[in-house]
Amino acid sequence: MNLKIKYFGMIAEITGKKEENLVSEIGDTEEITQLLALKYPAMENLEYKIAVDQEIILSKQNLTEKSVIALLPPFSGG
């Protein structure tokens, strides 16, 4: 499967890119989290939200070839 992943904020700094395409047999968002922790060890203990097709998910979600995944760091406001 070829997945498009977008990175924002400190996650983009960790990965050194704003987006990338991953070719993998990943089937769901939990597997993406595991793969990215291996590829980018600094992300292993990082808190972030995952959005699939512009919708923040709250639990594991299956992915398709057309899914666009965004990793969103914690937001702070004031």
C-alpha positions in Angstrom: 0.0 0.0 0.0 1.3 3.5 -0.8 0.2 5.9 1.9 0.6 9.7 2.0 1.6 11.0 5.5 1.7 14.7 6.4 3.7 16.0 9.4 3.1 19.2 11.3 5.0 21.2 13.9 7.6 19.4 16.0 6.8 16.1 14.1 8.0 17.7 10.9 11.1 18.8 12.7 11.8 15.3 14.0 11.2 13.7 10.6 12.9 16.5 8.6 10.0 16.7 6.2 6.5 18.0 5.8 5.2 14.9 4.1 6.2 11.6 2.6 4.8 8.6 0.8 5.3 5.2 2.6 5.1 2.0 0.7 4.3 -0.7 3.2 1.8 -3.4 4.1 0.3 -1.2 6.8 -3.4 -1.8 7.3 -4.3 0.5 10.2 -3.3 3.5 12.2 -1.8 1.5 15.0 0.6 -0.1 12.6 1.6 3.4 11.3 2.4 4.5 14.8 4.6 1.4 15.3 6.4 1.9 12.0 7.1 5.6 12.5 8.5 4.9 16.0 11.0 2.5 14.4 11.8 4.9 11.6 12.0 8.0 13.8 12.9 6.9 17.4 12.2 10.4 18.8 8.5 9.8 18.0 8.2 6.7 20.2 7.1 8.6 23.3 5.7 11.6 21.6 2.1 12.5 22.2 0.2 13.4 18.9 -3.1 13.0 17.2 -3.7 11.2 14.0 -6.1 12.5 11.3 -7.3 10.4 8.5 -8.7 12.2 5.5 -8.9 15.4 7.5 -10.8 13.9 10.5 -9.1 13.3 13.8 -9.5 9.7 14.9 -9.9 8.5 18.5 -9.2 4.8 18.0 -7.6 2.4 15.6 -8.8 2.9 12.0 -8.3 0.8 8.9 -6.6 2.5 6.0 -7.0 2.4 2.3 -4.7 3.2 -0.6 -6.4 6.6 -0.9 -6.1 7.5 2.8 -4.2 10.7 3.7 -2.8 10.6 7.2 -1.7 13.7 9.1 0.2 13.6 12.4 -0.7 16.6 14.6 1.4 17.6 17.6 -0.2 18.8 20.8 -1.7 22.3 20.4 -1.3 25.0 23.0 -3.3 28.1 23.1 -3.8 31.2 25.1 
